[in-house]
């Protein structure tokens, strides 16, 4: 029987770790919706980024309470830090969708 030298490596089941990609998808979709809302509402400057921060925190809280059952370190290798981290791609996605919807809705103002 083969054993690893790292005792914490035995706690992670590879198919479940690979399934954590859906966390990235949920964060991506949340950033897209927040960008669309910010653009449609016509938010500018820091108000739009405040909406993004609220979106990230609310999405993280729902994932923390519903999916992780209050114990994110049991399901994610990074724990709460991985859950709250918005990721660089999601920030850029938010800005892209925000400017797209702002330009479509508020083009003649």
N, C-alpha and C positions, 0 to 999 in steps of 0.2 A: 504494500500500500504506500503510495507516494504522499508525502506531506510537505507543506510549504514551511519556510522558516518564519514567515510573518503570520502571527496568530489572527490578526484582524482580517487577513485575506480570506479566511475560511467563512467569514460571516456574509460575504457577498456572493450571491448566486448570479452568474453571468447573464442568463436570460432576463432577469429583473433589472440588472444594470443597463442592459441594452434597451429595455423598455422605457427607461428614463428619458429617451428621446422625445416622448410625448410631452414632457415638461417644457422642452424647447419649443415645440409646436404651439403649446398653449400660450407661452410668453410672446411668441411671434404674432399670433392672432390677436392677443390683447393689445399689443403695440399698434397693430393695424387699425383696430377699432378706435383706440384712443386718438390716433392721428386723424382719422376721419371725423370724429366728434369735434376735435379741436379746430379742424379746418372748416367744418360746417358752421360751428358757433362763431367763427371769426376771431378766435383767440390769437393774441399777438404777444410776442416777447415772453416774459417769465410766466404768464398765465398758462400758456400752452405747455411749457415744461412742468408747471405745477400739476396740470392734468395728467401728464405722463407719470409723474411721481405717485400721484394718487392711484393711477391705474396699476402701476407695478406693485404698490403696497397692498391694494385690495386683491389683486390676483394672487399674490404671495400668501395673504391671509387665508383665502379660500383654499388654496392648495395645502396650506399648513393644517387647517381645521378639518377639511373633508378627506383629502387623499392621504395625508401623512398621519392623521389622527393624533396630532399634537406631538409627534415624535419624528421630526424630519431626519435626525441622524440615524434612525433605524432604516430608512428607505433611501436616503441620498448620501453619497460619500462625503459631500461638503457640508451637510447639515443645513442649518438656517442660512448660512452665507450663500450657498448655491441656490437656495429657494428665492432669496431676495435680490440677488444679482440680476440686473436687467439684461446685461450683455451688450456689447458694442453693436452688434448687428441689429438688435431690436431698437436701439436709439436711432440709428440711421434709418431704419424702416419707418419709425414714428415720424421723423422729420420729412421723409419723402412723401408719405401719405398725407401728412398735415399740409404741406405746401401744395400738393396736388388738389386736395379738396378745397383749400382756401382759394386757389386760383380758379377752380371751376365755379364755385358758388359766388364768390365776391369779385368777379371779373369787371363789373361795370360800376363799382362804388368809387 
